[in-house]
Amino acid sequence: MQKGLSVSDSDGSTFAPLVVLELAPNTKEEAVEWLLKRIRDKQQDGGAELLVEKLSPEDQSTEKDNPNVYMVGASMRRLLFGAEDVGLFKEFNDGTMRSFTCANRHNFKEFQGDGDSFLSMAECQYIIKHELDTLRAKGEAHVPGYPKMKLYPGKSVIRRIQSKGILVQIFPLHENEELKRLSFSWYKQFKLSFQPLDDIRHYFGEGLALYFAFLEYFTFALIPMAIIGIPYYLFDWEDYDKYTVFAGFNLVWCTVILELWKRLSASLAYRWGTLSRKKAFEEPRPGFHGILGFNPVTGREEPLYPNFKRQLRIYLVSVPFVLLCLYLSLYVMMIYFEMEGWVLMIHDEEPTFWTGVLLFIPSVIYAVVIEIMNLIYRYAAEYLTNWENHRLESTFQNHLVLKVLVFNFFNCFASLFYIAFVMQDMGLLRQSLATLLITSQILNQIMEAFLPYWLQRRRNKKAHRRVIKTLADKELPLSDQVKLEADMSTYLGTFDDYLELFLLFGYVSLFSCVYPLAAVLVVLNNVTEMYSDALKMCKVFKRPFSEPAADVGVWQLAFEAMSVIAVVTNCALIGMSPQVKSYFPESDTQLIMWVVAGEHLLLAVKFILTFVIPDIPKNIQIKLSRLEFESLEALKKRVSTASLAFNGVIFYLKLNKGY
C-alpha cells in the first residue's frame, strides 16, 4: 500500500489511492456521475465495489489542470476477494504455490491478521484494473449524455469509453519509498551482480521481471562466447580460414542456451506463482468493431466480424504490403553495395588514411537507413494489423510480431547473407557486421535511453522542477505526484525490447564466427541496456500495470526459429572454409551434399535436445503433480460427501413413505 498517502471516499471512508482515472476535461456531468456510481456499486448490483474519489479541487493550481482526475482504491476485504477472482497464486504454509482462496487465507504463509501486508501494491493495482475492466454494461442503451455512444449488455464499460475518448488514461501510482529502495539496489550503484529480480517482480509484475531475467540470462550466456572470441579475434585478425571451430561452437551454443532458458523461466514462473495460473477469458480488444450479434461462446451481444473479411484484408493487402517493403529493402541494399564498390574504387586508386576512413561510411549510412526503415515499418505494421480488425489482443500481437520480425530480419540480415554466400567476401562481411552492430547499438541507446529521459526532463519547466524535486528524494504531495506521473510517457510494453534482443541474438548466432568480437559488443550493450531500462522504468515512464506471465510468449518461438537458421548458416560457412574445401578438391557437388547432410544431422540433434532437456525441472514437476493429485482427491471427497448426503435424504424419505 502507498504509505503516508490517503484520500476519503464520498461515504467518509479513508483509503490508499492505487490507480488514477483521468477522464476528458469536457466529459458531461451525467456520464461522470454514472461511471462513478457504477464503480462504487456493490457487486451484486453489477458494480465494481471499489472506492473512488475526485482529486481535491483545491489542488488544481491552474485553469489548464484537468478537473476530471479520480483516485481509485479498495478495502482489503474487497482486494482479497478480487485476488481469488483473478486466480492469484501465493505461497502456502507447506512451501508450495497455490491458488489463493479467502476460505483458506490463514493457511497461506504471509497472511497475518487482516492481511493488510499480504498483497503487494502491484497485485492490488492489478486486481483493481481487472475489476474495472470487468465492469459490464447492464440495461443502459448508451453512455448517459452521449446518445450515439451505444453500450452492449455484458460488454466492458471501461474499454468502451476508452475507445471513444471519454477515458483519457488509466495508470497505477508509484510507491515512492519502495521505488527508492528498488532504484538503489537496481541501477543507482554500478556493481557486477545479479539484478534484484524478485524486487522487480514485486514492484512491476511478472511480465517485466521475465524480460529483465531474460536480458540478464542472455548477457551471462554470451560470456563464454566473448571469452573465446577475444583471443580468437586478436590472434586470427585477418585469417578468415580458421573460423570453422568458432562456427561449430555457435551451433551448440544457440541450441543449449534456449533450452536452459526454458528451465530457468519455468523455475521463476513457479516461484512467482504464474506457472500453473489459468489464463483469464480474453475480452475483445477496445478497437474491435463489427455488426452487432451474439457470441456463441458467452451468449452475450457484441460486435461480430466475419473471419473471411479479415483473411481477405490479410492476404490481399497486408501480405502484398509486406512483400513491397521487402522489395524496397532489397533495393536499398543494392544501393549500399554500389556505394561500397564506389569507395573501394577510390581507395584502390589512391589509398590514404582518409580513403580508409571512407570505406566505413557506406556501412554507417546503411545502418542508419536500416534503423529508420525499421522504425517507419513498425508504425505501418501496427496500423495494418489494427486495420485487420482482430478480435483478441493476443491474436493482434501475434500478427504484429510476425510482420515486424519478417521485415526486420530481412532488412538487417539480407546484406550479410548476400556478402557471405553470393559475394563470398569474408573481409567485407566482417566489416559490415561490425559496422551494422556498433551503429545500431549506438542508435538504440540514443533512442531508447537518452532521448526519452531528455524529453521527459524538458517537457515543461514545471514538470522539470518536479522531476528535480523527486530526484532529490523529497516527498511530493499526492496531487503533485499524480500530476507529475500523468505527464510521464506511457510504457508500451516489452515488444521493442524483445525485438532488439532478437536482432542481437541474430548477429551473434549467425555470423559472429567471422567477427568474434560481436559477442563482446553485445555483452557491453546488454549491460548498459539493463541500467538504461531500469532508469526508464523508474524515472521516465508511468508505472505499468502488472501483467502475469509464465514465459516470454511468442518470442521463445522467434528465438528458436533464429537458432534453426543459425544452424543452417554456420554449416554453410563451415562448408565454405578452405579447410573443408580442401577435402573435396574436385567435386563441389559432393561438398554440398556433405554440408547438407551435416546440417540435417545437427538439426536432428537440436530437436532431440529439445525433448531430452525437460522444459520444467524435476522438482517443480513433482510439486505440480502433487498439487494436481491433492485437487483430485479433494474433488473426490466433495463428490462423495454430496452423494452420501443425497442418499441419506432418499433413505429418510423412504422411511417416511414420502418417496
Beta strands, then each sheet from edge to edge (+ up, - down):
strand 1: 7-8
strand 2: 14-15
strand 3: 19-23
strand 4: 51-54
strand 5: 69-73
strand 6: 89-91
strand 7: 97-99
strand 8: 142-143
strand 9: 146-150
strand 10: 167-172
strand 11: 291-294
strand 12: 301-304
sheet 1: 1+ 2-
sheet 2: 4+ 5- 3+ 10-
sheet 3: 6+ 7-
sheet 4: 8+ 9-
sheet 5: 11+ 12-
end
